[in-house]
């Protein structure tokens, strides 16, 4: 009887040690990573350049504050996770907003990239009474954190950082 209790104790201990590493067991939303790029270009020039680069990449600017050097994009599809038995038809479509803040002055600028309003959109198809029906469901990250694999967002943020650094680097970028 004691050996059985020890065995169950070890199994429970292993479960508690292993499950926090899996995003399926995440109970609360984690803060999303931010990226920062530093350049010797003036802040006004960097703000205009970043805005043009975002639009060239396909982002749509939703809000713009030139005085405070802030940009917020509309939701954009950044990845599709498909396959597997548990995913809905068409997979999970990841969307996010990109927030860009430019700080500095004439001597140089720092650009901060941040993913905002992360959500998954999934399409469900079912049959009811011989009729095929479908609907789209949205899952915001704040309410369903266990559904999200944040590596998808980190890949997009890394891509955008490299994209902006490639142009800003001509003026002396130094990212971290």
Secondary structure, DSSP 8 states (H G I E B T S, - for coil): -HHHHHHHHHHHHHHHHHHTTSGGG--S-----EEEEEESS-HHHHHHHHHHHHHHTT--EEEEETTTTEEEE--EEEEEE--SSSS-TT-EEEEEEEEEEEEEETTEEEEEEEEEEEEEEEEEEEEETTEEEEEEEEEETTT-GGG--THHHHHHHHHHHHHHHHHHGGG-----
